Structure formats: C-alpha cells, structure tokens
Amino acid sequence: MSSRRTPKTEAARGGRPKDPEVDGKVLDAAAGLLEELGYQELTIEKVAARAGVTRKTVYNRWANKSALVGELLIRNAQVDHIPDLGDTRAEMRELFAQIVRDVGESRGRLLSSLWATIGDPAVLHRFRTEVLGPRRQFARAAVQRGVARGDLPADIDVDLLIDMWSGTVMFRTEVRSDALLDSQADAMVELALSGCVPRLPAPDAPDPAP
C-alpha cells in the first residue's frame, strides 16, 4: 500500500488539481537520479530536465528538494497489514520478515536520502503519519492477537519489542553489513514466545532509583 497525493487532496487545499501523470513522471525522474547521483547531487533542475517539465512545474508541487524526495520515499514505502493467521508464531515471523524488508528498502543511497529528508520537520511528520504510523498499528494488532491467544504476556511492551527487533535488524544489516539468517530471525521470535520480552511497568510501580 503506497501513499500518494490525489487530485482530490490538492483540490481540498485550494487551486487547480495537479495532473497525477505529471506527478508520477517527476517522481520517477527523481527516483532514477537518486539512484545514479545520490541525494547531495540531486537538484530540482536535473529532475525537471529528466521529467521533461519546467522547474516551475516541480516547485508548484514541492517546495524544495527534501519535500520532493520525501514524497518519493512515502510513495514507494510498503505498508502492509499482517493477516490474522490464527497462529501467533506465523504472524510474528511475518512481522519480523516485514521489518527485515523495510530495513532493506533503506539501504545505500535511499538510506542517506531518508536521513537527509526527515531533517525537514514537515517531511518527518508525513513519514511518521503515512508510513511509520500505519506500520506500527498493524504490528501492534498482530502482537495483541498473540496476547489474546495467551501466546504472549499480557504486560508486553509492544512498542519496545518492535523497536528492539527493528534495531537488531538495522545494526546487523546496516552497521555490521552482515546477513540476518532465517534461523536467527526464528530465534528472535522464539525468544518472544518464551516470554523473553520487555514488559510494561506495573500500575503504580515506583520509578527505578537513579
């Protein structure tokens, strides 16, 4: 599931709706140049020339380079729900596989572009709202189904578990440049199913001493 602007959305903001075909041409041009040149060398002028449009056409849609590339990253991001398989182990493996996929999408030039564009508060807000938010919502739903089945602890800290898994995958694949084996992913899932998960603090529990 990808996030795209639509003519209806543009019309709601006021002004004449933009042509989605032109939007697509500009974004496709930006994607090609991003792969070839990287974020630093990418310019609106180069994107306009590649797309066969004027710079004004691009600027009428995106205020600057970070907004344009942020739109591209949001458009191309996959946001998939995790189906109710009636099997917590299978659903946790699917969740872990999606984390591996999402981290893999951010490699190389795309990763540097992501960090560059989310420095723009408006881009970061959109990325959180349209990509990270829905991904986290679907992940939470899968974990909560496991809790309801009695396969995961009722006091599991869902967000911290997802962050731990995401951090592990990011460090292994991006920092160490090492492959994460299927057997290792399965081991992480088995740890969770055995109860080795972060837990929410008990109600009214005192804060830990500094």
C-alpha positions as semicolon CSV with decimal commas, in nm:
position;residue;x (nm);y (nm);z (nm)
1;M;0,000;0,000;0,000
2;S;0,160;0,326;-0,105
3;S;0,079;0,684;-0,009
4;R;0,012;0,928;-0,290
5;R;-0,134;1,272;-0,328
6;T;-0,453;1,277;-0,529
7;P;-0,624;1,549;-0,732
8;K;-0,898;1,546;-0,469
9;T;-0,645;1,619;-0,196
10;E;-0,495;1,904;-0,395
11;A;-0,837;2,049;-0,470
12;A;-0,919;2,045;-0,099
13;R;-0,612;2,262;-0,040
14;G;-0,733;2,514;-0,295
15;G;-0,625;2,576;-0,650
16;R;-0,649;2,366;-0,961
17;P;-0,589;1,993;-0,909
18;K;-0,247;1,875;-1,024
19;D;-0,210;1,618;-1,300
20;P;-0,118;1,284;-1,136
21;E;0,055;1,175;-1,458
22;V;0,294;1,469;-1,429
23;D;0,344;1,394;-1,059
24;G;0,440;1,039;-1,149
25;K;0,685;1,150;-1,419
26;V;0,858;1,387;-1,178
27;L;0,878;1,130;-0,900
28;D;1,007;0,862;-1,138
29;A;1,272;1,104;-1,263
30;A;1,372;1,182;-0,906
31;A;1,395;0,810;-0,826
32;G;1,628;0,745;-1,120
33;L;1,853;1,040;-1,041
34;L;1,862;0,949;-0,675
35;E;1,997;0,605;-0,760
36;E;2,251;0,749;-1,004
37;L;2,370;1,057;-0,817
38;G;2,268;1,034;-0,454
39;Y;2,083;1,295;-0,253
40;Q;2,356;1,559;-0,238
41;E;2,397;1,583;-0,617
42;L;2,026;1,572;-0,691
43;T;1,875;1,907;-0,791
44;I;1,530;2,027;-0,890
45;E;1,677;2,141;-1,222
46;K;1,804;1,791;-1,301
47;V;1,475;1,634;-1,202
48;A;1,277;1,875;-1,420
49;A;1,504;1,810;-1,717
50;R;1,477;1,431;-1,676
51;A;1,098;1,451;-1,643
52;G;1,062;1,688;-1,938
53;V;0,888;1,959;-1,737
54;T;0,978;2,307;-1,618
55;R;1,126;2,385;-1,278
56;K;0,809;2,580;-1,202
57;T;0,605;2,265;-1,255
58;V;0,812;2,088;-0,990
59;Y;0,808;2,379;-0,748
60;N;0,431;2,413;-0,785
61;R;0,409;2,066;-0,632
62;W;0,702;2,050;-0,390
63;A;0,859;2,347;-0,217
64;N;1,212;2,207;-0,216
65;K;1,427;1,902;-0,277
66;S;1,363;1,742;0,062
67;A;0,987;1,766;0,013
68;L;1,017;1,606;-0,332
69;V;1,238;1,319;-0,215
70;G;1,026;1,277;0,096
71;E;0,722;1,236;-0,129
72;L;0,912;0,974;-0,328
73;L;1,007;0,777;-0,017
74;I;0,649;0,787;0,107
75;R;0,512;0,686;-0,232
76;N;0,741;0,386;-0,257
77;A;0,714;0,267;0,103
78;Q;0,524;-0,055;0,158
79;V;0,269;-0,053;0,438
80;D;0,119;-0,398;0,470
81;H;-0,111;-0,541;0,732
82;I;-0,024;-0,871;0,897
83;P;-0,307;-1,115;0,830
84;D;-0,478;-1,299;1,111
85;L;-0,343;-1,648;1,051
86;G;-0,472;-1,794;1,377
87;D;-0,109;-1,877;1,460
88;T;0,096;-1,635;1,669
89;R;0,428;-1,788;1,568
90;A;0,348;-1,749;1,198
91;E;0,228;-1,392;1,247
92;M;0,540;-1,295;1,447
93;R;0,757;-1,442;1,172
94;E;0,565;-1,234;0,917
95;L;0,614;-0,923;1,133
96;F;0,987;-0,990;1,158
97;A;1,007;-1,051;0,783
98;Q;0,839;-0,715;0,719
99;I;1,091;-0,542;0,947
100;V;1,376;-0,704;0,753
101;R;1,217;-0,593;0,426
102;D;1,159;-0,237;0,545
103;V;1,517;-0,202;0,665
104;G;1,639;-0,349;0,337
105;E;1,444;-0,084;0,147
106;S;1,651;0,182;0,324
107;R;1,995;0,065;0,213
108;G;2,256;0,264;0,022
109;R;2,156;0,592;-0,137
110;L;1,798;0,555;-0,017
111;L;1,910;0,539;0,346
112;S;2,114;0,858;0,319
113;S;1,823;1,026;0,141
114;L;1,587;0,921;0,417
115;W;1,804;1,072;0,688
116;A;1,852;1,389;0,484
117;T;1,484;1,444;0,416
118;I;1,349;1,364;0,762
119;G;1,560;1,652;0,889
120;D;1,277;1,858;0,741
121;P;1,003;1,864;1,011
122;A;0,723;1,862;0,753
123;V;0,867;1,557;0,576
124;L;0,927;1,379;0,907
125;H;0,568;1,444;1,012
126;R;0,433;1,300;0,687
127;F;0,665;0,997;0,704
128;R;0,557;0,927;1,060
129;T;0,189;0,974;0,980
130;E;0,169;0,793;0,646
131;V;0,433;0,522;0,680
132;L;0,563;0,461;1,032
133;G;0,225;0,509;1,199
134;P;0,032;0,254;0,990
135;R;0,321;0,005;1,003
136;R;0,326;0,029;1,382
137;Q;-0,053;-0,002;1,400
138;F;-0,052;-0,328;1,202
139;A;0,240;-0,462;1,407
140;R;0,064;-0,381;1,735
141;A;-0,251;-0,557;1,615
142;A;-0,056;-0,876;1,540
143;V;0,115;-0,874;1,881
144;Q;-0,214;-0,806;2,058
145;R;-0,369;-1,106;1,883
146;G;-0,087;-1,314;2,030
147;V;-0,165;-1,172;2,374
148;A;-0,535;-1,256;2,331
149;R;-0,444;-1,615;2,243
150;G;-0,228;-1,644;2,554
151;D;0,090;-1,687;2,350
152;L;0,247;-1,358;2,462
153;P;0,245;-1,195;2,807
154;A;-0,041;-0,959;2,878
155;D;0,200;-0,691;3,003
156;I;0,425;-0,699;2,696
157;D;0,563;-0,359;2,594
158;V;0,463;-0,385;2,228
159;D;0,636;-0,070;2,109
160;L;0,964;-0,157;2,278
161;L;0,956;-0,510;2,135
162;I;0,910;-0,375;1,782
163;D;1,186;-0,118;1,839
164;M;1,420;-0,392;1,966
165;W;1,355;-0,608;1,663
166;S;1,396;-0,313;1,427
167;G;1,719;-0,205;1,598
168;T;1,861;-0,556;1,583
169;V;1,792;-0,584;1,211
170;M;1,928;-0,235;1,142
171;F;2,251;-0,296;1,335
172;R;2,312;-0,640;1,187
173;T;2,246;-0,548;0,826
174;E;2,345;-0,181;0,807
175;V;2,620;-0,135;1,065
176;R;2,779;-0,478;1,050
177;S;2,682;-0,541;0,685
178;D;2,604;-0,898;0,778
179;A;2,313;-1,111;0,663
180;L;2,040;-1,193;0,911
181;L;1,973;-1,563;0,870
182;D;1,622;-1,705;0,876
183;S;1,727;-1,922;1,170
184;Q;1,830;-1,609;1,362
185;A;1,501;-1,438;1,286
186;D;1,320;-1,750;1,407
187;A;1,530;-1,744;1,725
188;M;1,417;-1,388;1,797
189;V;1,055;-1,494;1,754
190;E;1,102;-1,797;1,978
191;L;1,252;-1,576;2,249
192;A;0,938;-1,362;2,241
193;L;0,710;-1,665;2,254
194;S;0,904;-1,799;2,553
195;G;0,823;-1,478;2,742
196;C;1,158;-1,303;2,693
197;V;1,004;-0,969;2,602
198;P;1,012;-0,619;2,750
199;R;0,731;-0,565;2,998
200;L;0,523;-0,263;3,084
201;P;0,569;-0,135;3,440
202;A;0,307;-0,248;3,687
203;P;0,043;0,013;3,773
204;D;0,164;0,248;4,046
205;A;0,508;0,087;4,041
206;P;0,776;0,323;4,178
207;D;1,021;0,469;3,933
208;P;1,360;0,294;3,943
209;A;1,621;0,469;4,151
210;P;1,856;0,696;3,951
